[in-house]
């Protein structure tokens, strides 16, 4: 494993790679899998995969990219990986709810468990867990903090909705 730290519009992010895949993208104050973890060394002379991921994140945060072209490997149990695959399929500029994901998985009563899996997503932003909102459309928890979630959703908000927003 290896990592790098990058400065972004959201503050510092920690990118973690293992072999040929990105396995983590964390905020320094991330709720789970936090920056206190052992992410291996920081490559001295650069790293093609980490550099490419950093460049794509910069493009995304500048509004110049809507999806990522990176090898990702979210590490979790089977249920978590199923949830993360569904999250990864949420289109840019769209949102869904925890309950909708639970229903898609075949059991609407599992919304709370879906929420736990969303909260443990090790690939924040890259697997867009910020696109999952509460049943009423409210901004529920986000491992990087609600203000970051709001920033990401506003970044992706379609222009007609931006014009109609009062804030």
C-alpha atoms as one frame of an Amber mdcrd trajectory, in Angstrom:
protein
   0.000   0.000   0.000   0.999   3.585  -0.595  -0.643   6.979  -0.330  -0.464
  10.630  -1.154  -2.084  13.744   0.277  -3.550  16.328  -2.066  -4.964  19.798
  -1.529  -8.378  20.336  -3.103 -11.366  22.667  -2.970 -12.624  20.393  -0.166
  -9.386  20.633   1.786  -6.818  17.903   2.097  -7.670  14.442   0.745  -5.736
  11.235   1.271  -5.549   8.892  -1.723  -4.549   5.291  -1.015  -3.476   2.696
  -3.572  -2.633  -0.960  -3.283  -1.111  -2.621  -6.314  -2.923  -1.423  -9.425
  -6.069  -0.081  -7.703  -7.210   2.882  -5.646  -8.469   1.424  -2.355  -9.194
   4.573  -0.372 -10.027   8.252  -0.589 -10.340   9.860   2.814 -10.747  13.232
   4.470  -8.350  13.852   7.381 -11.346  13.832   9.769 -13.112  10.937   8.023
 -15.499   8.981  10.278 -14.293   5.512   9.282 -11.013   4.216   7.899  -9.648
   7.516   9.051  -6.417   9.265   8.351  -4.978   7.630  11.460  -4.744   4.351
   9.547  -1.587   2.859   8.109  -1.718   3.673   4.422   1.846   2.747   3.646
   4.578   5.125   2.500   4.272   8.212   0.314   6.132   7.554  -2.938   9.121
   9.883  -3.278   9.232  10.193  -7.055   5.547  10.247  -7.830   3.227   7.395
  -8.639   1.358   7.087 -11.955  -1.879   5.767 -10.435  -2.000   8.227  -7.539
  -1.048  11.102  -9.855  -3.795  10.140 -12.314  -6.353   9.909  -9.494  -5.295
  13.304  -8.124  -5.588  14.875 -11.588  -9.063  13.404 -12.141 -10.218  14.597
  -8.716  -8.967  18.082  -9.545 -10.894  18.035 -12.828 -14.043  16.798 -11.090
 -13.861  19.449  -8.360 -13.323  22.125 -11.030 -16.536  21.007 -12.763 -14.608
  19.619 -15.745 -15.265  15.883 -15.189 -18.417  13.927 -14.347 -16.983  10.436
 -13.875 -13.719   8.758 -13.027 -11.635   6.399 -15.129  -9.683   4.648 -12.412
  -9.303   1.077 -11.168 -11.152   1.022  -7.838 -11.236  -1.700  -5.211 -13.531
  -0.956  -2.292 -12.746  -3.379   0.483 -15.712  -4.499   2.522 -18.074  -7.388
   3.055 -20.423  -8.675   0.340 -23.347  -6.486   1.427 -21.208  -3.337   1.497
 -19.793  -4.057  -1.963 -23.333  -4.571  -3.341 -24.377  -1.207  -1.886 -21.265
   0.514  -3.262 -21.936  -0.886  -6.749 -25.432   0.626  -6.643 -24.044   3.941
  -5.397 -21.490   3.940  -8.184 -24.356   3.669 -10.690 -26.080   6.867  -9.484
 -25.718   9.346 -12.357 -23.865  12.630 -11.968 -26.301  15.310 -10.774 -28.818
  12.776  -9.428 -29.570  11.526  -5.935 -31.264   8.531  -4.381 -32.264   7.511
  -0.867 -31.098   4.823   1.520 -34.576   3.282   1.310 -34.468   3.186  -2.482
 -31.159   1.344  -2.384 -32.551  -1.110   0.195 -35.567  -1.698  -2.049 -33.289
  -2.247  -5.038 -31.409  -4.834  -2.981 -34.712  -6.613  -2.345 -35.462  -5.629
   1.270 -36.830  -2.150   2.050 -36.398  -2.818   5.782 -32.605  -2.743   5.319
 -32.369   1.064   4.888 -30.426   1.466   8.145 -27.966  -1.248   7.123 -27.597
   0.456   3.736 -26.815   3.679   5.617 -24.052   1.920   7.527 -22.570   0.568
   4.293 -22.751   4.020   2.695 -21.006   5.507   5.735 -18.209   2.952   5.469
 -17.541   3.609   1.772 -13.732   3.763   1.558 -13.814   5.560  -1.809 -15.607
   8.813  -1.017 -16.302  10.972  -4.058 -14.947   8.287  -6.425 -17.886   6.067
  -5.432 -20.333   8.947  -4.955 -21.931   8.256  -1.581 -22.675  11.997  -1.341
 -25.502  11.315  -3.833 -27.432   9.331  -1.198 -29.835  11.501   0.798 -32.541
  11.004   3.402 -36.090   9.949   2.492 -37.195  13.598   2.689 -34.299  14.752
   0.500 -32.398  16.041   3.521 -28.638  15.901   3.776 -28.060  13.109   6.240
 -24.647  12.089   7.529 -21.532  12.109   5.415 -18.174  10.755   6.569 -16.494
  13.949   5.356 -19.083  16.245   6.991 -22.358  17.755   5.799 -20.708  20.899
   4.383 -18.573  18.802   2.052 -21.630  16.793   1.015 -23.495  20.036   0.266
 -20.524  21.305  -1.769 -20.428  18.122  -3.871 -24.172  18.098  -4.510 -24.152
  21.781  -5.471 -21.197  21.147  -7.787 -23.242  18.500  -9.595 -26.554  20.361
  -9.499 -28.078  20.866 -12.960 -27.975  24.503 -14.124 -31.781  25.055 -14.237
 -32.000  24.028 -10.579 -29.102  26.328  -9.666 -30.915  29.285 -11.204 -34.025
  28.511  -9.168 -32.190  28.096  -5.858 -32.702  30.859  -3.312 -29.371  30.429
  -1.490
